[in-house]
Amino acid sequence: MTADSPGADSSIVEVTGGAAGVAASYAALLALAAVFDEAAGQMRGWAAEGARTLLDPELLASALLSPGTFAEAEAAVLVATTGPDGVGVESLGWEVDAQALRLLVGVLEAADAGAAEAVAAVEHQVGRTVGWTLGATAPAALPAAALVAGRIALTVPDLPARAAPLVETWLTEHPQEVEHLVAGGGGFLEGLWDGLTPGAPGGPLGLPLDLADAGAAAGLLARLYPGRPARTTLLPGVRVESSTTAPRSVADLVDHARQLSELSGPDHPELNGTLALQTLTGPGGDTRHVLLLPGTDDMTTLPWTEDGDVRDMGTNLRLVGGLDNSYADGVLDALAQAGVG
């Protein structure tokens, strides 16, 4: 954790959207519907003002002196307020447009949800098929696989260490593929378990796994990683270029996060888990805090290779599975140490 308290003026903004950026478009449509509602309300106010004008005592009194112009004035007000193109009728059109926008957003959101559920179901079934195939063929394939693995271990003993950076780079550059793999994880584990006894569906001892989604699968896999208590340590000598400057744009925030992430690169594993809390004081004396949390330091962590890193696959699985994790505990501890309520 790094702590800074620059007194520079700054503007704190909220960032939304991101990978699910379509949600921002939906929000914009709903905001436009609210503007239409407001415009319709203003038009209805103008129509009511027109009705009051028709009953104005002075206008009514002028009918005795100039019946013709009185009739023209009354007709003009009626056309402007209740005529086919009057504000009263137009307000209904704006209201209809507002309701249509809300209906459109509802339909699109429902379609998105349905498409997501359909894709998730397909990915779950694909994962289950692959898992069942591996489980069913394990008795025949396991000896050959063990022989090949042993040969590789003898001829290329450092293969895991050499392959790990390449795998991590691929995972980082193809997040959409990782999402599909995670989505099919529950089905894969179900199929693998069930495939161990292909003649008796339900898995060994008739105890089936029920991993309907990625969260359940992640929660199961997370239990392979031992839980460890968080330890939060202040690093007063650690700084990046943006540590002493207040962010003035979203680009500044992203660049600050990038600089912080580079502290825990492959050449500096001792700084894995570093986060920053930047405290800003505005011109009026108001205080704001910016918490910068870099992403995963090690995406290739297996249960038997787990070390002291807190931002690894074990933590990722616990997050996806909705379980408590040391990283979240450490973040809360860092906030408490800095006196943030």
C-alpha positions in Angstrom: 0.0 0.0 0.0 1.3 3.5 -0.8 -0.2 6.6 0.9 0.0 10.1 -0.4 -1.7 13.3 0.7 -1.2 16.0 -2.0 -3.1 19.2 -1.5 -3.6 19.8 -5.2 -7.0 20.7 -6.6 -8.7 17.8 -8.4 -11.9 16.7 -9.9 -13.1 13.2 -8.9 -15.3 11.5 -11.5 -17.2 8.3 -11.7 -16.4 5.8 -14.4 -19.1 3.4 -15.7 -19.5 1.1 -18.7 -16.3 -0.7 -19.5 -16.5 -4.2 -20.8 -20.3 -4.0 -20.5 -20.4 -0.6 -22.2 -23.8 -1.3 -23.8 -25.3 -0.5 -20.4 -24.1 3.1 -20.8 -26.2 3.3 -24.0 -29.2 2.0 -22.2 -28.7 4.6 -19.4 -28.5 7.3 -22.1 -31.8 6.2 -23.6 -33.5 6.2 -20.3 -32.1 9.7 -19.6 -33.5 10.8 -23.0 -36.9 9.4 -22.0 -36.7 11.6 -18.9 -36.0 14.6 -21.1 -39.0 13.8 -23.2 -41.1 13.6 -20.1 -39.9 17.0 -18.9 -40.6 18.5 -22.3 -44.1 17.0 -22.3 -44.8 18.4 -18.9 -43.7 21.9 -20.0 -46.0 21.7 -23.0 -48.9 20.8 -20.8 -48.1 23.8 -18.7 -48.3 26.0 -21.8 -51.6 24.4 -22.8 -53.0 25.2 -19.3 -51.7 28.8 -19.7 -53.7 28.9 -23.0 -56.8 27.8 -21.2 -56.4 30.6 -18.7 -55.9 33.0 -21.5 -59.2 32.1 -23.1 -61.0 32.9 -19.8 -59.1 36.1 -19.2 -61.7 38.8 -18.1 -60.1 41.5 -20.2 -60.1 39.4 -23.3 -63.8 38.4 -22.7 -64.7 42.1 -22.2 -63.1 43.0 -25.6 -65.7 40.8 -27.3 -68.3 43.6 -26.9 -66.0 46.2 -28.5 -64.5 44.0 -31.3 -66.3 40.7 -31.8 -64.2 39.8 -34.9 -60.7 40.2 -33.4 -62.0 38.5 -30.2 -63.0 35.5 -32.2 -59.7 35.5 -34.1 -57.7 35.6 -30.8 -59.8 32.8 -29.3 -59.3 30.7 -32.4 -55.5 31.3 -32.4 -55.2 30.3 -28.8 -57.3 27.1 -29.3 -55.2 26.1 -32.3 -51.9 26.7 -30.4 -53.1 24.7 -27.4 -55.6 22.0 -28.4 -55.3 22.0 -32.2 -53.8 19.1 -34.2 -50.3 20.8 -33.9 -51.0 22.5 -30.6 -48.8 22.0 -27.5 -51.4 20.0 -25.7 -51.6 17.4 -28.5 -47.8 17.5 -29.1 -47.2 16.8 -25.4 -49.0 13.4 -25.8 -46.6 12.6 -28.6 -43.6 13.3 -26.5 -45.0 11.2 -23.7 -45.5 8.3 -26.2 -41.9 8.7 -27.3 -40.7 8.5 -23.7 -42.7 5.4 -23.0 -41.5 3.8 -26.3 -37.9 4.4 -25.3 -38.4 2.8 -22.0 -40.1 -0.2 -23.7 -37.2 -0.4 -26.1 -34.7 -0.5 -23.4 -36.7 -3.2 -21.6 -36.9 -5.3 -24.7 -33.2 -5.0 -25.4 -32.2 -5.8 -21.8 -34.5 -8.9 -21.9 -32.9 -9.9 -25.2 -29.4 -9.5 -23.8 -30.3 -11.5 -20.8 -31.8 -14.2 -22.9 -28.8 -14.3 -25.3 -26.5 -14.5 -22.3 -28.4 -17.4 -20.8 -28.5 -19.2 -24.1 -24.7 -18.8 -24.6 -24.1 -19.9 -21.0 -26.2 -23.0 -21.5 -24.2 -23.9 -24.7 -20.9 -23.3 -23.0 -21.9 -25.4 -20.0 -23.0 -28.3 -22.3 -19.7 -28.1 -24.3 -17.7 -28.1 -21.1 -19.7 -31.1 -19.8 -19.1 -33.0 -23.0 -15.4 -32.4 -23.0 -15.2 -33.3 -19.3 -17.2 -36.5 -19.7 -15.0 -37.6 -22.6 -11.9 -37.0 -20.5 -13.3 -38.8 -17.5 -14.6 -41.8 -19.5 -11.3 -42.3 -21.3 -9.1 -41.6 -18.3 -8.5 -45.4 -17.5 -7.2 -46.0 -21.0 -5.5 -42.7 -21.6 -4.0 -42.2 -18.2 -1.0 -44.6 -18.5 -0.1 -43.2 -21.9 -0.5 -39.6 -20.6 1.7 -40.4 -17.6 4.4 -41.9 -19.9 4.4 -38.8 -22.1 4.5 -36.5 -19.2 7.4 -38.4 -17.6 9.3 -38.3 -20.9 8.7 -34.5 -21.2 9.8 -34.0 -17.6 13.0 -35.8 -18.2 13.9 -34.1 -21.5 12.6 -30.6 -20.8 12.6 -30.3 -17.0 12.1 -26.5 -17.0 9.1 -26.6 -19.4 6.5 -25.4 -16.8 8.7 -22.4 -15.9 9.2 -21.6 -19.5 5.6 -22.1 -20.5 4.0 -20.2 -17.6 4.9 -16.6 -18.9 3.6 -17.6 -22.4 0.3 -18.9 -21.0 -0.1 -15.8 -18.8 0.5 -13.5 -21.8 -2.1 -15.4 -23.8 -4.6 -15.2 -21.0 -4.0 -11.5 -20.6 -4.3 -10.8 -24.4 -7.5 -13.0 -24.9 -9.8 -12.1 -22.0 -12.9 -13.1 -24.0 -11.5 -16.6 -24.4 -10.9 -16.8 -20.7 -14.5 -15.8 -20.1 -15.7 -18.7 -22.2 -13.4 -21.1 -20.4 -14.7 -20.0 -17.1 -18.3 -20.1 -18.2 -17.9 -23.8 -19.3 -16.0 -24.7 -16.1 -19.0 -25.9 -14.2 -20.1 -28.2 -17.0 -16.5 -29.5 -17.5 -16.2 -30.5 -13.8 -19.7 -32.1 -13.9 -18.8 -34.1 -17.0 -15.4 -35.1 -15.7 -16.9 -36.4 -12.5 -19.8 -38.2 -14.2 -17.5 -39.7 -16.9 -15.5 -41.5 -14.2 -18.4 -44.0 -14.1 -19.8 -43.9 -17.7 -22.0 -46.9 -17.1 -23.6 -45.4 -14.0 -24.6 -41.8 -14.5 -24.3 -39.6 -11.4 -20.6 -40.0 -10.8 -18.8 -42.2 -8.3 -21.0 -43.6 -5.5 -24.0 -42.0 -7.3 -23.1 -38.6 -5.9 -23.5 -36.1 -8.8 -21.9 -32.7 -8.9 -24.3 -29.8 -9.4 -22.3 -26.9 -10.8 -24.9 -25.1 -12.9 -22.7 -22.0 -13.4 -19.2 -20.7 -13.4 -19.6 -19.3 -9.9 -20.3 -22.7 -8.4 -17.4 -24.2 -10.3 -15.1 -21.4 -9.2 -16.2 -21.8 -5.6 -15.4 -25.6 -5.8 -11.9 -25.0 -7.3 -11.2 -22.2 -4.9 -11.3 -24.7 -2.0 -8.2 -26.3 -3.5 -6.3 -23.2 -2.5 -5.6 -22.8 1.2 -7.1 -19.6 2.7 -4.5 -17.3 4.2 -4.9 -14.2 6.3 -4.1 -10.8 4.7 -1.1 -8.8 5.8 -1.1 -5.1 4.8 2.2 -3.3 5.0 2.8 0.4 4.4 5.5 1.0 1.8 6.6 4.6 2.4 9.5 4.5 0.0 7.5 3.2 -3.0 6.3 5.9 -5.5 5.3 6.2 -9.1 5.2 9.3 -11.2 1.5 10.0 -10.6 1.7 9.5 -6.8 2.1 13.2 -6.1 -0.2 14.7 -8.7 -4.0 14.9 -8.6 -5.9 13.2 -11.4 -7.7 15.7 -13.7 -9.2 13.2 -16.1 -10.1 9.6 -16.6 -6.9 9.2 -18.6 -4.9 10.3 -15.6 -6.6 7.7 -13.4 -5.9 4.9 -16.0 -2.3 6.0 -16.4 -1.8 6.0 -12.6 -3.2 2.5 -12.4 -0.9 1.4 -15.2 2.2 2.8 -13.4 1.2 1.1 -10.2 0.6 -2.2 -12.0 4.1 -2.1 -13.5 5.6 -2.1 -10.0 4.6 -5.7 -9.6 5.9 -6.9 -13.0 7.8 -10.2 -13.5 11.1 -8.5 -12.5 9.7 -7.3 -9.2 7.6 -10.1 -7.7 8.4 -8.7 -4.2 5.9 -5.9 -4.9 3.0 -8.2 -6.0 -0.1 -7.1 -4.2 0.8 -3.4 -4.2 -2.1 -1.0 -4.1 -2.3 2.8 -3.7 -4.6 5.1 -1.7 -4.3 8.7 -2.8 -5.9 11.4 -0.6 -6.8 14.7 -2.2 -7.8 17.9 -0.6 -10.0 20.3 -2.6 -9.9 24.1 -2.4 -12.8 24.1 0.0 -11.0 21.7 2.4 -13.1 18.7 1.3 -11.2 15.4 1.2 -11.5 12.7 -1.4 -9.8 9.3 -1.6 -8.8 7.5 -4.8 -8.1 3.8 -4.3 -6.1 2.2 -7.2 -6.3 -1.6 -7.4 -4.2 -3.3 -10.1 -5.3 -6.6 -11.5 -4.0 -10.2 -11.2 -0.2 -10.5 -10.7 -0.1 -14.3 -11.5 -2.7 -15.9 -13.7 -1.0 -19.3 -13.8 -1.0 -20.1 -10.1 -2.0 -23.8 -9.4 -2.8 -25.1 -5.9 0.6 -26.7 -5.6 2.5 -23.6 -6.8 0.7 -21.1 -4.6 3.0 -18.7 -2.8 2.5 -15.5 -0.8 1.0 -13.5 -3.7 -2.5 -12.3 -2.9 -3.6 -11.4 -6.5 -3.4 -14.8 -8.0 -5.8 -17.4 -9.5 -6.8 -18.6 -6.0 -8.1 -15.1 -5.2 -9.8 -14.8 -8.7 -11.6 -18.1 -8.1 -12.8 -17.0 -4.7 -14.1 -13.8 -6.1 -16.0 -15.5 -8.9 -17.3 -18.0 -6.4 -18.6 -15.3 -4.1 -16.2 -16.3 -1.3 -14.3 -14.2 1.2 -10.7 -13.5 0.0 -7.5 -12.1 1.4 -7.2 -9.3 -1.2 -10.6 -7.8 -0.2 -9.6 -8.1 3.4 -6.3 -6.4 2.7 -8.0 -3.5 0.9 -10.3 -2.9 3.8 -7.3 -3.1 6.2 -5.5 -0.5 4.1 -8.4 1.8 4.2 -8.6 1.4 8.0 -4.9 2.1 8.4 -5.3 5.3 6.4 -8.2 6.4 8.6 -10.8 6.2 5.8 -14.2 5.6 7.4 
